[in-house]
């Protein structure tokens, strides 16, 4: 594998990547055809002027190639942030979106400043502390919010409610007052979105499905003579009337906005950071050149982009999964595809402005409803259930609280539940090791001690032996100490050709988040051609499901001789050979 990997030239960003301009130019063109309708729709879904979506995408494309720490991700406004932006805009404007928009821009500017600071402090790895089930629950909640909040544009009516459940309660009344023409166009576009994404049909399309849907929506809108108020609104003079400046003074002078501003900043920093880093990680996995992105550098690029975007009236910016995958499929090789995407968007904006004004809101709503659906579809629920019942519970609980309250409270609630589940498994292990019943005082003492273990570095020993690097774990591996674990994995010496991960008897559990992290590290290490990763000690742990990334808990029903052997091993710093366990990476991955 290493010889093959070394023979493949890996395109680099910067000046060196300009020689791939033909590939990146074509990829940029294809991405722009998707980015145009998506950016418009995201802006509308966020409660902002449609032009703000294109402004964001253009600024992102102009900045990301020069600062971005990724290789193939395309940045711009994201549908995942639309519900949070809309909620912040309404809260800041005391219910008036128009009044809240300039104030939201000031908030986005602060988000950018915080992101720059976090990136310089190397804080990107802290996002690893968010449990996978909570992140998936957050994204599924956002998907549901997108669908529900786009019903107004889809039906051609107006909802007076703002929350998820109140909108559903109002839905029967709204249906009776829908606009048949608007709804018909929206329904045709929505069906087309599903049909055109069928694999066999998608491969036959020369252009992305969203563009086809938008064009058909425009044609239907003109044929059916849809009202102009149901069409995208664009300023006649883009440079003069298409830029809104952030209102810092209004935000500072209104003391009643302090909590709304602080909570909005926290939510946007959290969602923006988590979704950005999750996206670059996902795109790295399908990068044909197996390059690895720099999370802190990416966070810096996002921070600078958000700063610039807010000052020009644009929205928050993050790497987009849909556009990034399209970039790869279109032959893109470097971040320069972002710049070409921005250039084409500028051309569309000034040359095809009148055509953009013919796009029905309901067509964009159909695209966003499909996008939102993909974030919570049954496949995701099924996957969480396959990983483990406890993961499904955390996932569903996060969704329920988010939809009932808001994103920030939902994330906090999901993390608290995850903490309690981890504490239960670790405490149960310590109680079983005590070998006797415990009084109330002792139980509390054990629980407090175990709570601190969840935040401590699980690695107790590390070092090189010849060309093999050893990492030994003797504490629980959970999401709350995964930042330390990620740091340990990042510090594996470049000269190491093999890595052995050994789990001692003190590892009471390995949760889904860290198990997934370890498997991703092993897969990345081997695919890069560096060498082999061996995982030892998992034979004494029980899995909660058949998934290779399932939660694992200690199995205390071990033979006494094995327990003694583990105790003796703990006293050895770097043994020449670890006891054979049969738990190689291949064994772990073949469980499913």
Secondary structure, DSSP 8 states (H G I E B T S, - for coil): -HHHHHHS----SGGGGGGGHHHHHHHHHHHHHHHHHHHHHHHHHTTS-HHHHHHHHHHHHHHHHHH-S-SS-EEE--GGGHHHHHHHHHHHTTT-HHHHHHHHHHHHHHHHHHHHHHHHTTGGGGGGGS-HHHHHHHHHHHHHHHHHHTHHHHHT------SHHHHHHHHHHHHHT--HHHHHHHHHHHHHHHHHTSHHHHHH-SS-HHHHHHHHHHHHHHHTT--GGGB----SSHHHHS-----HHHHHH-GGGHHHHHHHHHHHHHHHHHHHHHHHHHHHHH-TT-----HHHHHHHHHHHHHHHHHTT----EEEHHHHHHHHHTT--STHHHHHHHHHHHHHHHHSHHHHTT-BHHHHHHHHHHHHHHTT-HHHHHHHHHH-HHHHHHHHHHHHHHHHS-HHHHHHHHHHHHHHHHHHHHHHHHHHHHTS---HHHHHHHHHHHHHHTTS-SEEEEEEETTEEEEEE-S-B-GGGHHHHHHHHHTS-TT-SEEEEEE-TT--EE-HHHHHHHHHHHHHHHHTTS-EEEEESGGGEEESSSSTT--EEE-----HHHHHHHHHHHT-SS-SS------BHHHHHTT-
